[in-house]
Amino acid sequence: MKENGGIVATIDAELKTRIKKSGGSVLSVASDKIVLEPSKL
């Protein structure tokens, strides 16, 4: 994740935060919406 980035789908809030801090993006799925949350630079 740190070297190449990436996209991960998860419902774990702590893991989501760690992924974003490492440069990855997270897909959030709720109801009928899919949202791409980019990494925090």
N, C-alpha and C positions, 0 to 999 in steps of 0.2 A: 504494500500500500504506500509506504513512504517513498519508494523509488519510482513507481510507475503510475500512482494514482489508481483510480478505479471507481466502480459504482457497487454499492452493497445495499441490499434490502434487509432491514431488521426492525424489530419492535422493541429492542432493548435500548432504553434511553442512554445508559452509560456507554454502551458499545457505540451507539450513534455519535456521541460526543467525541469519543476517541478516534473514530474513523475520520470525522471532519477535521480534527486537529492534525491528523496524519496526512491530510491532503486528498482524501477520498470524498466522494459524494454519496448521499444516501437517498434512496427512493422511499418516500412515505406513502402508504396506501391507507386511505380512509374513505369509507362509504363508496362513492362512485368516482373518486378522484385519485389520481396518482401525481405526486408532487416530487420534483427533483430538488433536493436541498444541496446546493454546492458547498464545497469545502470553505472553511474560514481561513482567509489568507492573512 
